Amino acid sequence: MNYRLITVAAFAVMLSPLATQAAERTVTLDVRNANCELCAPIVKKSLARVPGVKAVAVKQTDQMADPVATVTFDDAVTNISALIAATTNAGYPSHLVQSVKR
């Protein structure tokens, strides 16, 4: 009985660092006030500068539409609030549309 308990405890201790590791996360942000042809590149650049961001894609259906930004980042380094702050500080407030953890 004690041997099993020790084995289970040792196994749990070995797995605990794996559970606390960060995951790659992808979010979609709806960006406001970015309805000119120069706005989308500015939004992309502001998001790409956030530490921990791995990839940014900004899609704008036409020049008069507000873009949608898809951002992949390491959630141990940054978070959604930092991404929203980056676009807001660039003059383009955004809000979360979708979030996926991988």
The first five atom37 places (N, CA, C, CB, O) and aatype in JSON, in Angstrom:
{
  "aatype": [12, 2, 18, 1, 10, 9, 16, 19, 0, 0, 13, 0, 19, 12, 10, 15, 14, 10, 0, 16, 5, 0, 0, 6, 1, 16, 19, 16, 10, 3, 19, 1, 2, 0, 2, 4, 6, 10, 4, 0, 14, 9, 19, 11, 11, 15, 10, 0, 1, 19, 14, 7, 19, 11, 0, 19, 0, 19, 11, 5, 16, 3, 5, 12, 0, 3, 14, 19, 0, 16, 19, 16, 13, 3, 3, 0, 19, 16, 2, 9, 15, 0, 10, 9, 0, 0, 16, 16, 2, 0, 7, 18, 14, 15, 8, 10, 19, 5, 15, 19, 11, 1],
  "atom_mask": [
    [1, 1, 1, 1, 1],
    [1, 1, 1, 1, 1],
    [1, 1, 1, 1, 1],
    [1, 1, 1, 1, 1],
    [1, 1, 1, 1, 1],
    [1, 1, 1, 1, 1],
    [1, 1, 1, 1, 1],
    [1, 1, 1, 1, 1],
    [1, 1, 1, 1, 1],
    [1, 1, 1, 1, 1],
    [1, 1, 1, 1, 1],
    [1, 1, 1, 1, 1],
    [1, 1, 1, 1, 1],
    [1, 1, 1, 1, 1],
    [1, 1, 1, 1, 1],
    [1, 1, 1, 1, 1],
    [1, 1, 1, 1, 1],
    [1, 1, 1, 1, 1],
    [1, 1, 1, 1, 1],
    [1, 1, 1, 1, 1],
    [1, 1, 1, 1, 1],
    [1, 1, 1, 1, 1],
    [1, 1, 1, 1, 1],
    [1, 1, 1, 1, 1],
    [1, 1, 1, 1, 1],
    [1, 1, 1, 1, 1],
    [1, 1, 1, 1, 1],
    [1, 1, 1, 1, 1],
    [1, 1, 1, 1, 1],
    [1, 1, 1, 1, 1],
    [1, 1, 1, 1, 1],
    [1, 1, 1, 1, 1],
    [1, 1, 1, 1, 1],
    [1, 1, 1, 1, 1],
    [1, 1, 1, 1, 1],
    [1, 1, 1, 1, 1],
    [1, 1, 1, 1, 1],
    [1, 1, 1, 1, 1],
    [1, 1, 1, 1, 1],
    [1, 1, 1, 1, 1],
    [1, 1, 1, 1, 1],
    [1, 1, 1, 1, 1],
    [1, 1, 1, 1, 1],
    [1, 1, 1, 1, 1],
    [1, 1, 1, 1, 1],
    [1, 1, 1, 1, 1],
    [1, 1, 1, 1, 1],
    [1, 1, 1, 1, 1],
    [1, 1, 1, 1, 1],
    [1, 1, 1, 1, 1],
    [1, 1, 1, 1, 1],
    [1, 1, 1, 0, 1],
    [1, 1, 1, 1, 1],
    [1, 1, 1, 1, 1],
    [1, 1, 1, 1, 1],
    [1, 1, 1, 1, 1],
    [1, 1, 1, 1, 1],
    [1, 1, 1, 1, 1],
    [1, 1, 1, 1, 1],
    [1, 1, 1, 1, 1],
    [1, 1, 1, 1, 1],
    [1, 1, 1, 1, 1],
    [1, 1, 1, 1, 1],
    [1, 1, 1, 1, 1],
    [1, 1, 1, 1, 1],
    [1, 1, 1, 1, 1],
    [1, 1, 1, 1, 1],
    [1, 1, 1, 1, 1],
    [1, 1, 1, 1, 1],
    [1, 1, 1, 1, 1],
    [1, 1, 1, 1, 1],
    [1, 1, 1, 1, 1],
    [1, 1, 1, 1, 1],
    [1, 1, 1, 1, 1],
    [1, 1, 1, 1, 1],
    [1, 1, 1, 1, 1],
    [1, 1, 1, 1, 1],
    [1, 1, 1, 1, 1],
    [1, 1, 1, 1, 1],
    [1, 1, 1, 1, 1],
    [1, 1, 1, 1, 1],
    [1, 1, 1, 1, 1],
    [1, 1, 1, 1, 1],
    [1, 1, 1, 1, 1],
    [1, 1, 1, 1, 1],
    [1, 1, 1, 1, 1],
    [1, 1, 1, 1, 1],
    [1, 1, 1, 1, 1],
    [1, 1, 1, 1, 1],
    [1, 1, 1, 1, 1],
    [1, 1, 1, 0, 1],
    [1, 1, 1, 1, 1],
    [1, 1, 1, 1, 1],
    [1, 1, 1, 1, 1],
    [1, 1, 1, 1, 1],
    [1, 1, 1, 1, 1],
    [1, 1, 1, 1, 1],
    [1, 1, 1, 1, 1],
    [1, 1, 1, 1, 1],
    [1, 1, 1, 1, 1],
    [1, 1, 1, 1, 1],
    [1, 1, 1, 1, 1]
  ],
  "atom_positions": [
    [[0.82, -1.19, 0.0], [0.0, 0.0, 0.0], [0.87, 1.26, 0.0], [-0.94, 0.0, 1.21], [0.66, 2.16, -0.81]],
    [[1.85, 1.31, 0.92], [2.72, 2.48, 0.99], [3.55, 2.63, -0.29], [3.65, 2.38, 2.2], [3.81, 3.75, -0.74]],
    [[3.95, 1.5, -0.87], [4.74, 1.53, -2.1], [3.92, 2.19, -3.23], [5.18, 0.1, -2.51], [4.45, 3.0, -3.99]],
    [[2.66, 1.83, -3.33], [1.79, 2.43, -4.35], [1.62, 3.92, -4.12], [0.41, 1.75, -4.36], [1.66, 4.71, -5.06]],
    [[1.43, 4.3, -2.89], [1.25, 5.71, -2.55], [2.49, 6.52, -2.9], [0.91, 5.86, -1.07], [2.39, 7.62, -3.43]],
    [[3.66, 5.98, -2.61], [4.92, 6.64, -2.93], [5.09, 6.73, -4.44], [6.12, 5.89, -2.3], [5.53, 7.76, -4.96]],
    [[4.75, 5.67, -5.16], [4.87, 5.67, -6.62], [3.95, 6.7, -7.24], [4.55, 4.27, -7.18], [4.36, 7.44, -8.14]],
    [[2.73, 6.77, -6.78], [1.76, 7.76, -7.3], [2.23, 9.18, -6.98], [0.35, 7.51, -6.68], [2.15, 10.07, -7.83]],
    [[2.72, 9.39, -5.78], [3.2, 10.72, -5.4], [4.41, 11.12, -6.25], [3.58, 10.75, -3.9], [4.49, 12.27, -6.69]],
    [[5.33, 10.2, -6.47], [6.51, 10.5, -7.3], [6.09, 10.81, -8.73], [7.5, 9.32, -7.28], [6.64, 11.73, -9.34]],
    [[5.15, 10.08, -9.26], [4.65, 10.32, -10.61], [3.99, 11.69, -10.7], [3.66, 9.22, -11.04], [4.19, 12.41, -11.67]],
    [[3.21, 12.05, -9.72], [2.55, 13.36, -9.7], [3.56, 14.5, -9.63], [1.58, 13.45, -8.51], [3.38, 15.53, -10.29]],
    [[4.61, 14.32, -8.86], [5.66, 15.35, -8.76], [6.37, 15.51, -10.1], [6.67, 14.99, -7.66], [6.7, 16.63, -10.49]],
    [[6.6, 14.41, -10.8], [7.27, 14.48, -12.11], [6.4, 15.18, -13.14], [7.63, 13.07, -12.6], [6.92, 15.88, -14.01]],
    [[5.1, 15.01, -13.07], [4.2, 15.61, -14.05], [3.83, 17.05, -13.74], [2.95, 14.8, -14.14], [3.4, 17.77, -14.64]],
    [[3.98, 17.5, -12.53], [3.55, 18.85, -12.15], [4.24, 19.95, -12.95], [3.8, 19.08, -10.69], [3.56, 20.92, -13.3]],
    [[5.55, 19.88, -13.28], [6.13, 20.93, -14.12], [5.51, 20.98, -15.51], [7.63, 20.73, -14.23], [5.42, 22.06, -16.1]],
    [[5.09, 19.85, -16.03], [4.46, 19.83, -17.35], [3.13, 20.56, -17.34], [4.27, 18.4, -17.83], [2.76, 21.21, -18.32]],
    [[2.41, 20.46, -16.24], [1.11, 21.12, -16.15], [1.24, 22.63, -16.05], [0.35, 20.59, -14.96], [0.33, 23.36, -16.44]],
    [[2.36, 23.1, -15.52], [2.52, 24.55, -15.34], [3.2, 25.23, -16.52], [3.31, 24.81, -14.09], [3.35, 26.45, -16.53]],
    [[3.6, 24.45, -17.53], [4.24, 25.05, -18.7], [3.23, 25.89, -19.46], [4.84, 23.97, -19.6], [2.04, 25.6, -19.49]],
    [[3.73, 26.92, -20.08], [2.88, 27.8, -20.86], [2.47, 27.13, -22.15], [3.58, 29.13, -21.14], [3.12, 26.19, -22.63]],
    [[1.41, 27.63, -22.7], [0.92, 27.11, -23.96], [0.89, 28.22, -25.0], [-0.48, 26.5, -23.78], [0.81, 29.4, -24.68]],
    [[0.96, 27.8, -26.23], [0.78, 28.76, -27.31], [-0.71, 29.02, -27.43], [1.39, 28.22, -28.67], [-1.53, 28.1, -27.33]],
    [[-1.04, 30.27, -27.64], [-2.45, 30.66, -27.67], [-2.69, 31.54, -28.88], [-2.85, 31.4, -26.36], [-1.83, 32.34, -29.25]],
    [[-3.84, 31.4, -29.49], [-4.21, 32.22, -30.63], [-5.51, 32.94, -30.31], [-4.35, 31.37, -31.92], [-6.49, 32.32, -29.89]],
    [[-5.51, 34.25, -30.52], [-6.7, 35.04, -30.27], [-7.04, 35.85, -31.51], [-6.5, 35.98, -29.05], [-6.19, 36.15, -32.34]],
    [[-8.31, 36.19, -31.62], [-8.77, 37.08, -32.68], [-9.3, 38.34, -32.02], [-9.87, 36.39, -33.56], [-10.14, 38.29, -31.12]],
    [[-8.79, 39.48, -32.49], [-9.19, 40.78, -31.96], [-9.92, 41.57, -33.04], [-7.96, 41.57, -31.45], [-9.48, 41.63, -34.19]],
    [[-11.04, 42.16, -32.66], [-11.76, 43.07, -33.54], [-11.2, 44.46, -33.26], [-13.34, 43.01, -33.31], [-11.29, 44.95, -32.13]],
    [[-10.62, 45.09, -34.28], [-9.93, 46.37, -34.1], [-10.84, 47.49, -34.61], [-8.56, 46.37, -34.85], [-11.41, 47.39, -35.69]],
    [[-10.96, 48.55, -33.84], [-11.82, 49.69, -34.19], [-11.01, 50.88, -34.68], [-12.68, 50.1, -32.99], [-9.82, 50.99, -34.37]],
    [[-11.64, 51.75, -35.42], [-11.06, 53.01, -35.91], [-9.86, 52.8, -36.83], [-10.65, 53.88, -34.74], [-9.02, 53.69, -36.95]],
    [[-9.77, 51.64, -37.46], [-8.64, 51.34, -38.33], [-9.14, 51.11, -39.76], [-7.85, 50.09, -37.83], [-8.91, 50.06, -40.34]],
    [[-9.81, 52.1, -40.3], [-10.46, 51.9, -41.58], [-9.81, 52.65, -42.74], [-11.88, 52.32, -41.47], [-10.5, 53.15, -43.63]],
    [[-8.48, 52.73, -42.72], [-7.77, 53.27, -43.88], [-6.71, 52.25, -44.3], [-7.11, 54.67, -43.56], [-6.45, 51.3, -43.56]],
    [[-6.11, 52.43, -45.45], [-5.16, 51.43, -45.92], [-3.86, 51.41, -45.13], [-4.85, 51.68, -47.36], [-3.13, 50.42, -45.19]],
    [[-3.55, 52.46, -44.4], [-2.34, 52.49, -43.57], [-2.57, 51.94, -42.17], [-1.8, 53.89, -43.49], [-1.61, 51.63, -41.46]],
    [[-3.8, 51.83, -41.77], [-4.11, 51.42, -40.4], [-3.74, 49.96, -40.12], [-5.58, 51.63, -40.12], [-3.14, 49.66, -39.09]],
    [[-4.09, 49.05, -41.02], [-3.83, 47.63, -40.79], [-2.34, 47.34, -40.58], [-4.34, 46.8, -41.97], [-2.01, 46.59, -39.66]],
    [[-1.43, 47.92, -41.38], [-0.01, 47.69, -41.1], [0.45, 48.24, -39.75], [0.83, 48.3, -42.19], [1.31, 47.66, -39.1]],
    [[-0.14, 49.35, -39.33], [0.21, 49.92, -38.02], [-0.26, 48.98, -36.91], [-0.43, 51.33, -37.84], [0.46, 48.74, -35.94]],
    [[-1.47, 48.45, -37.05], [-2.0, 47.5, -36.07], [-1.1, 46.27, -36.0], [-3.46, 47.09, -36.43], [-0.76, 45.8, -34.91]],
    [[-0.73, 45.75, -37.15], [0.13, 44.56, -37.2], [1.47, 44.82, -36.52], [0.35, 44.11, -38.65], [1.94, 43.99, -35.74]],
    [[2.07, 45.95, -36.82], [3.36, 46.29, -36.23], [3.26, 46.46, -34.71], [3.9, 47.57, -36.88], [4.14, 46.02, -33.97]],
    [[2.19, 47.1, -34.26], [2.04, 47.31, -32.81], [1.87, 45.99, -32.07], [0.83, 48.23, -32.52], [2.37, 45.83, -30.96]],
    [[1.17, 45.04, -32.67], [1.0, 43.72, -32.04], [2.29, 42.91, -32.11], [-0.14, 42.96, -32.7], [2.63, 42.21, -31.16]],
    [[2.99, 42.99, -33.21], [4.23, 42.22, -33.38], [5.31, 42.65, -32.4], [4.74, 42.36, -34.81], [6.21, 41.87, -32.08]],
    [[5.24, 43.87, -31.93], [6.24, 44.39, -30.98], [6.03, 43.9, -29.54], [6.23, 45.9, -31.0], [6.91, 44.07, -28.7]],
    [[4.89, 43.32, -29.26], [4.62, 42.83, -27.9], [5.48, 41.59, -27.66], [3.09, 42.51, -27.7], [5.41, 40.64, -28.45]],
    [[6.28, 41.58, -26.59], [7.11, 40.4, -26.29], [6.23, 39.16, -26.14], [7.93, 40.63, -25.01], [5.19, 39.2, -25.5]],
    [[6.67, 38.06, -26.73], [5.92, 36.81, -26.65], [5.04, 36.55, -27.86], [0.0, 0.0, 0.0], [4.55, 35.43, -28.03]],
    [[4.82, 37.56, -28.69], [3.99, 37.37, -29.88], [4.81, 36.62, -30.93], [3.49, 38.74, -30.45], [5.94, 36.99, -31.23]],
    [[4.22, 35.57, -31.47], [4.91, 34.74, -32.46], [4.46, 35.01, -33.88], [4.69, 33.28, -32.14], [5.26, 34.92, -34.81]],
    [[3.18, 35.36, -34.06], [2.67, 35.62, -35.41], [1.47, 36.56, -35.33], [2.27, 34.29, -36.12], [0.68, 36.51, -34.38]],
    [[1.35, 37.41, -36.34], [0.23, 38.34, -36.43], [-0.27, 38.35, -37.87], [0.63, 39.78, -35.96], [0.52, 38.47, -38.81]],
    [[-1.57, 38.24, -38.03], [-2.2, 38.38, -39.34], [-3.35, 39.37, -39.18], [-2.7, 37.0, -39.9], [-4.2, 39.21, -38.3]],
    [[-3.37, 40.38, -40.03], [-4.43, 41.38, -39.98], [-5.19, 41.33, -41.3], [-3.86, 42.82, -39.71], [-4.6, 41.49, -42.37]],
    [[-6.49, 41.1, -41.21], [-7.33, 41.03, -42.41], [-8.34, 42.17, -42.4], [-8.06, 39.66, -42.5], [-8.98, 42.47, -41.39]],
    [[-8.45, 42.8, -43.55], [-9.39, 43.91, -43.72], [-10.16, 43.63, -45.01], [-8.65, 45.31, -43.77], [-9.56, 43.56, -46.08]],
    [[-11.47, 43.46, -44.91], [-12.26, 43.07, -46.08], [-12.24, 44.13, -47.17], [-13.69, 42.8, -45.67], [-12.21, 43.8, -48.36]],
    [[-12.24, 45.4, -46.79], [-12.04, 46.49, -47.74], [-11.47, 47.67, -46.98], [-13.38, 46.87, -48.45], [-11.37, 47.64, -45.76]],
    [[-11.1, 48.72, -47.69], [-10.42, 49.85, -47.05], [-11.29, 50.6, -46.06], [-9.93, 50.8, -48.1], [-10.76, 51.31, -45.2]],
    [[-12.58, 50.46, -46.15], [-13.47, 51.18, -45.24], [-13.91, 50.33, -44.04], [-14.7, 51.66, -45.99], [-14.6, 50.82, -43.15]],
    [[-13.5, 49.06, -44.02], [-13.9, 48.17, -42.92], [-12.82, 48.12, -41.85], [-14.19, 46.75, -43.45], [-11.63, 48.24, -42.14]],
    [[-13.26, 47.94, -40.62], [-12.3, 47.74, -39.53], [-11.7, 46.34, -39.65], [-12.99, 47.94, -38.13], [-12.41, 45.4, -39.98]],
    [[-10.4, 46.2, -39.39], [-9.75, 44.89, -39.55], [-9.97, 43.96, -38.35], [-8.28, 45.08, -39.76], [-10.42, 44.36, -37.28]],
    [[-9.62, 42.72, -38.6], [-9.61, 41.68, -37.57], [-8.17, 41.18, -37.5], [-10.64, 40.51, -37.89], [-7.57, 40.86, -38.53]],
    [[-7.62, 41.12, -36.3], [-6.24, 40.67, -36.12], [-6.23, 39.3, -35.44], [-5.43, 41.7, -35.28], [-6.9, 39.09, -34.43]],
    [[-5.48, 38.39, -36.0], [-5.29, 37.07, -35.41], [-3.85, 37.02, -34.9], [-5.58, 35.91, -36.45], [-2.9, 37.19, -35.66]],
    [[-3.71, 36.77, -33.6], [-2.4, 36.84, -32.95], [-2.11, 35.52, -32.25], [-2.34, 38.02, -31.94], [-2.93, 35.02, -31.48]],
    [[-0.93, 34.96, -32.53], [-0.46, 33.76, -31.83], [0.67, 34.2, -30.9], [0.03, 32.65, -32.85], [1.6, 34.88, -31.32]],
    [[0.57, 33.8, -29.63], [1.54, 34.24, -28.63], [1.76, 33.2, -27.57], [1.09, 35.54, -27.99], [0.98, 32.26, -27.43]],
    [[2.84, 33.37, -26.82], [3.19, 32.51, -25.69], [2.52, 33.12, -24.45], [4.76, 32.39, -25.51], [2.86, 34.22, -24.04]],
    [[1.58, 32.4, -23.88], [0.84, 32.98, -22.75], [1.62, 33.02, -21.44], [-0.42, 32.21, -22.54], [1.11, 33.49, -20.43]],
    [[2.86, 32.52, -21.44], [3.73, 32.69, -20.28], [4.45, 34.03, -20.33], [4.76, 31.55, -20.2], [4.93, 34.53, -19.31]],
    [[4.5, 34.62, -21.52], [5.22, 35.87, -21.71], [4.28, 37.07, -21.77], [6.05, 35.81, -22.97], [4.6, 38.13, -21.24]],
    [[3.14, 36.91, -22.4], [2.19, 38.03, -22.53], [0.76, 37.53, -22.35], [2.34, 38.73, -23.9], [0.53, 36.33, -22.14]],
    [[-0.18, 38.44, -22.43], [-1.59, 38.08, -22.26], [-2.47, 38.94, -23.16], [-2.01, 38.24, -20.77], [-1.99, 39.84, -23.85]],
    [[-3.74, 38.65, -23.16], [-4.69, 39.35, -24.02], [-4.75, 40.83, -23.68], [-6.08, 38.72, -23.9], [-4.87, 41.67, -24.57]],
    [[-4.67, 41.17, -22.41], [-4.72, 42.58, -22.01], [-3.57, 43.37, -22.62], [-4.68, 42.69, -20.48], [-3.75, 44.52, -23.01]],
    [[-2.39, 42.76, -22.69], [-1.24, 43.44, -23.29], [-1.43, 43.65, -24.79], [0.05, 42.64, -23.04], [-1.01, 44.66, -25.34]],
    [[-2.07, 42.68, -25.45], [-2.34, 42.82, -26.88], [-3.35, 43.95, -27.13], [-2.87, 41.5, -27.45], [-3.17, 44.76, -28.04]],
    [[-4.4, 43.98, -26.33], [-5.41, 45.04, -26.46], [-4.78, 46.4, -26.16], [-6.6, 44.78, -25.52], [-5.08, 47.38, -26.84]],
    [[-3.92, 46.45, -25.16], [-3.24, 47.7, -24.82], [-2.35, 48.17, -25.98], [-2.4, 47.53, -23.55], [-2.25, 49.36, -26.24]],
    [[-1.71, 47.23, -26.67], [-0.82, 47.59, -27.78], [-1.61, 48.26, -28.91], [-0.1, 46.35, -28.32], [-1.17, 49.28, -29.45]],
    [[-2.76, 47.71, -29.26], [-3.55, 48.33, -30.34], [-4.16, 49.64, -29.86], [-4.66, 47.37, -30.82], [-4.21, 50.62, -30.62]],
    [[-4.62, 49.68, -28.63], [-5.22, 50.89, -28.08], [-4.2, 52.02, -28.01], [-5.81, 50.62, -26.68], [-4.52, 53.16, -28.35]],
    [[-2.99, 51.71, -27.57], [-1.93, 52.72, -27.5], [-1.53, 53.23, -28.89], [-0.7, 52.15, -26.79], [-1.02, 54.34, -29.02]],
    [[-1.75, 52.42, -29.92], [-1.46, 52.84, -31.29], [-2.62, 53.65, -31.87], [-1.18, 51.61, -32.18], [-2.54, 54.14, -33.0]],
    [[-3.69, 53.78, -31.1], [-4.85, 54.57, -31.54], [-6.0, 53.75, -32.08], [0.0, 0.0, 0.0], [-6.95, 54.29, -32.64]],
    [[-5.91, 52.42, -31.92], [-6.93, 51.54, -32.46], [-7.43, 50.59, -31.37], [-6.38, 50.74, -33.66], [-6.88, 49.5, -31.19]],
    [[-8.47, 50.99, -30.64], [-8.99, 50.11, -29.58], [-9.45, 48.77, -30.17], [-10.16, 50.8, -28.84], [-9.94, 48.72, -31.3]],
    [[-9.29, 47.72, -29.41], [-9.72, 46.4, -29.88], [-10.38, 45.64, -28.75], [-8.52, 45.6, -30.43], [-10.27, 46.01, -27.58]],
    [[-11.07, 44.58, -29.12], [-11.64, 43.69, -28.11], [-11.56, 42.26, -28.62], [-13.12, 44.09, -27.79], [-11.48, 42.01, -29.82]],
    [[-11.59, 41.33, -27.68], [-11.45, 39.91, -27.96], [-12.7, 39.38, -28.66], [-11.18, 39.13, -26.67], [-13.83, 39.63, -28.23]],
    [[-12.47, 38.65, -29.75], [-13.56, 37.99, -30.45], [-13.52, 36.5, -30.17], [-13.48, 38.26, -31.97], [-14.55, 35.88, -29.91]],
    [[-12.31, 35.91, -30.23], [-12.16, 34.47, -30.06], [-10.79, 34.16, -29.46], [-12.33, 33.74, -31.4], [-9.81, 34.87, -29.71]],
    [[-10.74, 33.09, -28.66], [-9.48, 32.67, -28.05], [-9.36, 31.15, -28.12], [-9.39, 33.15, -26.59], [-10.3, 30.42, -27.81]],
    [[-8.18, 30.67, -28.55], [-7.94, 29.23, -28.65], [-6.61, 28.93, -27.98], [-7.94, 28.75, -30.13], [-5.6, 29.56, -28.3]],
    [[-6.6, 27.97, -27.07], [-5.36, 27.55, -26.42], [-4.92, 26.24, -27.04], [-5.53, 27.4, -24.87], [-5.73, 25.32, -27.2]],
    [[-3.65, 26.16, -27.4], [-3.14, 24.94, -28.06], [-2.33, 24.11, -27.12], [-2.3, 25.29, -29.27], [-1.83, 23.05, -27.5]]
  ]
}
